[in-house]
Amino acid sequence: MSQMTDYAANSQDAMIALFLQDGDGDKLTDILVDALDEAFRILSEELRSPQLN
């Protein structure tokens, strides 16, 4: 899972760098919405998984 998280972070960093280069606010909004959707998906999966304690 760590590798997947690292890849997602690197991918988002690259997209933000492209935004800064182009100065297009719509692209940044799309990136932020995608990141938020991913965070909610991860939280949802965590809530559904059984506790191992």
C-alpha positions in Angstrom: 0.0 0.0 0.0 2.9 2.3 0.7 4.0 2.1 -2.9 0.5 2.9 -4.2 0.4 6.0 -1.9 3.8 7.1 -3.0 2.8 6.7 -6.7 -0.4 8.7 -6.1 1.5 11.5 -4.3 4.1 11.7 -7.1 1.4 11.7 -9.7 -0.4 14.5 -7.9 2.8 16.5 -7.5 3.4 16.2 -11.3 -0.2 17.5 -12.0 0.3 20.4 -9.6 3.5 21.3 -11.3 1.7 21.3 -14.7 -0.9 23.6 -13.2 1.7 26.0 -11.9 3.2 26.0 -15.4 -0.1 26.6 -17.2 -1.9 28.7 -14.6 -5.2 27.0 -15.2 -7.4 27.0 -12.1 -9.8 24.4 -13.5 -7.1 21.8 -13.7 -6.1 22.4 -10.1 -9.8 22.1 -9.0 -10.0 18.7 -10.9 -6.8 17.5 -9.1 -8.1 18.5 -5.7 -11.5 16.9 -6.3 -9.8 13.7 -7.5 -7.6 13.7 -4.4 -10.6 14.2 -2.1 -12.5 11.4 -3.8 -9.5 9.1 -3.3 -9.3 10.1 0.4 -13.0 9.3 0.9 -12.6 6.0 -0.9 -9.7 5.0 1.4 -11.6 6.1 4.5 -14.7 4.1 3.3 -12.6 1.0 2.8 -11.0 1.4 6.3 -14.5 1.7 7.9 -15.7 -1.5 6.2 -12.6 -3.6 7.1 -12.8 -5.6 10.4 -10.6 -4.6 13.3 -7.7 -6.9 13.8 -7.1 -6.1 17.4 
